[in-house]
């Protein structure tokens, strides 16, 4: 799907650890932009995998692992639907690439492949609290406040 769209350097991210969290996702390049979209995986030891629906029966370790794997498959499908919806929106000229993928574009020079969304989300929250706009990108336009 991404190749047909013209994306290059497509890298599936399967079970990537960041701190104590594990993610699945995809990273790709499109017209000099790197995009990273991830989904946090649930903890395989969480209650949702330990018990049957309604919390009636305790599942075996094999059953817990099976239901956890099914959840990962469901998350991959959901991510694929999200990407496909965005690509269709671009193809149908409802929006453009930057509008659809802006949040997920990797900040140039970011050591940890941070996305614009990861950088801007806390700044936007701060802007709502303080009434002051953040700089467009870290280090650009900052006055040492």
N, C-alpha and C positions, 0 to 999 in steps of 0.2 A: 504494500500500500504506500509506504513512504518512498520506496524506490520509484514507483510510477509517478509520484508527485515531483520527483527530482531531488530528493534528499540523498545525501552521501554520508559515508562514514557512520553507518547505522550500528549502534552498539546496544544490545540488550543488557540491562542491568538486573541480574538475578541474584538476590540475596546479598546485596551490598550493605556492609556494616558502616554506619556513621555514628560514632559514639556508642551508645547502648541500643540504638534502634537499627532495624534491618529493613531494607527497601527493595522493591522491584521497580523496574521502569525502563526507560529508553533514552538514549542520547543520540542526536544526529546533527549533521550540518546541513544548512540550507541557505544558499546565497550569502555566504560569508557570515552567517549567524550559527551559533551552536545552541542547541535546544536540549534541555534535560527535563524530563517529566518523570516523577517518581510517586510511588504509593507506599506508605509504611505498612509493613506486614504485622499482623496481630501476633501477640505472644502465644506460642503453641501451648503454653501452660495455663492460659486463661480459662475461666470457667466455661466459656462458650463451647470449648472443645471437650471438657471433662464430663459434661452431663448431656443427656438427651434433651430434646425440646421439652419445656415444662419442668426441667430440673428433676425429672423422675428417676432416671437410671444413670449410674456411673458408667462411663465408657471405659473399655480396656485401653491400654497404651497404643495398640495397633489401630483401634477405632479412632482415638484422639488424633493420631498422626494422619489417618485417612481423611478425617473431616478438616483438619488444618490444611492439607494439600488441596482439598476441594475449594477451600476459601481462597487460597493463593491463585488457583485457576480462575475463580470468579473475579478476582481483582485484576488479573491480566486481561480478561475479556472486557471488563469495565474500562480499563485504560485504552484498549484498542478501540472501543466505541467512542471514547472521548476524542482520540486522535482522528478517527474517521469523520466524526461530525465536524471537526474543525477544518479538515481538508475539503470536505464537501462544501462548506460555507465559503471557503476561498475559491474553489473551482466555479461555484455558482455566482461569484462576484457579490456575495452578500457582505463580505468583509475581505480584508487582506491579511497577509502573513503576520505582520507585526501586531495587528489587532487581535488575531486569534492566539498567537504564541508569545505575546509580550511578557507575560508573567514568567514564562518558562525559559526565556532566553538567558543563556549564561553570561554573566557580567565579564567583559573582556579583562583578562589579567587576573581573574579570581583564582586563587590557589586551590580552593576546595570546590570549584565549579558551582559557586553560588549563583542562583538565578536572580534576575531583577526582582521577582516577587519576594524572595527571601530577604533581599536587602531593603526593599521599599516598604514591606508590610509593617515592620516596627516603626519606621520613620513616619508612615502615614498615621499610625495610631498616636504617635507623639504629636504630630501636626494637629490632629483633632483636639488633643488635650491642651496644647499651648497656643494654637491659632497661628503658628509659624510654619511656613513651608520648608521641607527639607531640601538639601542640595539634590540635583538631578542624579548624580552618581557619587559614591563616596570619594572624598578628596577633591572634588571639583566644585568650586564655588563656596567651600567652607571658609569661614572667617575666624575659626578658633573659638567659637562660642561654647 
